[in-house]
């Protein structure tokens, strides 16, 4: 498999962590904002959103590193003859 194919097939899953964090941040206060003194549901959804956001940042950094490594490696030309 060539380097270009590896770079194209690099996983792009970090975006789903960010989408999940967005839903956790938005839906938590909307669903649990009854104004009662016990707001532990809202706090819990904020903690969940922050955890998803941090996980997304870690996965995004890993994916960028893998893409950068695949891009920096020399391209192997499989059509070139290997002998003299």
N, C-alpha and C positions, 0 to 999 in steps of 0.2 A: 504494500500500500504506500503510495507516495505521500510526501509531506503535505501537499496541497489537499489531498483527500482526507488526511488526518485532521487538518485544520477545518475543513468543511464539516467533518463529522464530530467535531468537538461538542460536547454536551452544552446545552444552554438552558439549564434548569434554575439558575438564580432568579430569573424573572418570576417564576412561580412562587418563590419565597416572598418577593416584594408584593406580588398580588395578594397573597395570603395575609401579609402584614397590613396591607391597605384595608382589606375586609375586616380584619380584627380591630383595627383602629376605628373604622367607621361604624361598623354594626354594633359593637359593644355599647357605646354610649347611646345609640339610637334605641336599642332593644331594652336596655336596663336603666334608662334615665327617668325613673318614676319620681325622683326627688325625695326619696326616703332617706333616713339616716344611715341605713345599711347600704353602702355603695360598693360592696366588695366585688360584685359582678363587673362593674365598670373598671375597677382597679385590676381585676384579674384579666379582663380583655386587653387592657393597656400593657400589662406584663407579657401576655401572649403575643401581642403585636410587636413589642420591642424584641422579644426573643426571635420571632420570625425575621424581623428586619436585620438583626445581628447575624443570624444564620445565613441570610441572603447575602450579606456583605462578605462573609467568609467563603461561601461557595463562589461568588462572583470573582473574588481575588484568585481563587484556585483555578477557575476557568480561564481567566486572563493569563495566568502564569503558564498553563498548559498550551494555550494558543501562541504565546510568545515563544515558548520553547520549540513548538512545531514550526514556527515561522523562521526561527534563527538557524535551524538545522539545514545543512546543504540539501538541495533537491537532488534526489536520486533519479537519474534518467534510466529507466528500464529498457529503452530502445537502443541505447548505446552499446557497442560491442565491449565485452569485458576482456578480451584477449588482445595480443599485439597485432 
